[in-house]
Amino acid sequence: MPLSVIVTTFKKENVKRPLEGFGVLVSSKEQKNGLRTLGTLFSSMMFPDRAPSDLYLYTTFVGGSRNMELAKASIDELKQVVTSDLRQLLRAEGEPTFVNHYYWSKAFPLYGHNYESVLQAIKKMEEELPGFFYAGNHKGGLSVGKAIASGCQAAELVISYLNSTSDDRGI
Ligand SMILES: Cc1cc2nc3c(=O)[nH]c(=O)nc-3n(C[C@H](O)[C@H](O)[C@H](O)COP(=O)(O)OP(=O)(O)OC[C@H]3O[C@@H](n4cnc5c(N)ncnc54)[C@H](O)[C@@H]3O)c2cc1C
């Protein structure tokens, strides 16, 4: 799925409801209230040295399966979308003092589209290629934590495979 990441800063005095915390996820039903972003990390709340002390820095995600086309929008349109959502959520008034934009054309896999057949294909590859083990965000979850767990699990399988093949060869 494509994703745009938009980084904005606002003067602290212009953010009238500066929520403290990790961030906010926007549920899909909030689109009817005009919210079009997927969520925002309150980056300078989590890591105060990410922005000058008089600014709040926000990292906002737009796109995904919910709004694929919007992920590819121009920086001007994305800035408007983000500014509008942050105004509603945090009462961030006026224009951001800084904007940066990253576009990820293949940000992460979409679970749900024939996912069972993906799992079957991975299983088939592992069965047909002894010593091949699949890890990563296409299997078992796409979060960093799940991707690491998937990697650890694959590493265990590699170790036991190597141990078993070295036993076979009498090494
Ligand atoms: C913008 C964005 C924000 C995200 N935010 C969060 C978040 O807040 N929390 C969260 O939990 N998850 C988040 N995720 C999801 C999470 O980061 C990814 O799903 C996870 O990092 C994927 O891990 P991975 O090891 O499967 O793949 P990757 O981290 O993509 O690792 C794959 C590696 O393989 C390398 N590679 C590719 N092809 C080859 C090749 N042919 N030969 C050798 N090496 C190759 C790549 O360079 C890369 O280093 C986010 C993802 C994106 C894109």
The ligand as a Gaussian input file, in Angstrom:
#p B3LYP/6-31G(d) Opt

LIG

0 1
 C        6.075000       4.986000       6.683000
 C        5.913000       3.768000       7.537000
 C        5.598000       3.920000       8.873000
 C        5.468000       2.815000       9.702000
 N        5.179000       3.012000      11.028000
 C        5.180000       1.957000      11.849000
 C        5.007000       2.151000      13.261000
 O        4.868000       3.299000      13.742000
 N        4.991000       1.070000      14.061000
 C        5.165000      -0.200000      13.566000
 O        5.176000      -1.151000      14.355000
 N        5.335000      -0.413000      12.233000
 C        5.353000       0.630000      11.367000
 N        5.525000       0.426000      10.034000
 C        5.622000      -0.941000       9.520000
 C        6.985000      -1.567000       9.770000
 O        7.976000      -0.554000       9.804000
 C        7.354000      -2.547000       8.630000
 O        6.262000      -3.413000       8.347000
 C        8.538000      -3.396000       9.081000
 O        9.660000      -2.570000       9.353000
 C        8.908000      -4.372000       7.974000
 O       10.031000      -5.108000       8.375000
 P       10.648000      -6.136000       7.377000
 O       11.890000      -6.652000       8.025000
 O        9.618000      -7.148000       6.942000
 O       10.969000      -5.309000       6.056000
 P       12.000000      -4.097000       5.859000
 O       12.218000      -3.347000       7.133000
 O       11.508000      -3.392000       4.652000
 O       13.354000      -4.868000       5.563000
 C       13.607000      -5.459000       4.309000
 C       15.094000      -5.294000       4.046000
 O       15.454000      -6.058000       2.917000
 C       16.307000      -5.301000       2.116000
 N       16.205000      -5.841000       0.760000
 C       15.194000      -5.707000      -0.110000
 N       15.472000      -6.368000      -1.244000
 C       16.667000      -6.940000      -1.077000
 C       17.494000      -7.765000      -1.900000
 N       17.123000      -8.148000      -3.106000
 N       18.675000      -8.174000      -1.395000
 C       19.068000      -7.815000      -0.157000
 N       18.328000      -7.035000       0.669000
 C       17.145000      -6.607000       0.206000
 C       15.809000      -3.877000       2.242000
 O       16.813000      -2.952000       1.922000
 C       15.451000      -3.837000       3.731000
 O       16.561000      -3.466000       4.532000
 C        5.663000       1.515000       9.169000
 C        5.998000       1.351000       7.814000
 C        6.133000       2.472000       7.007000
 C        6.531000       2.288000       5.550000

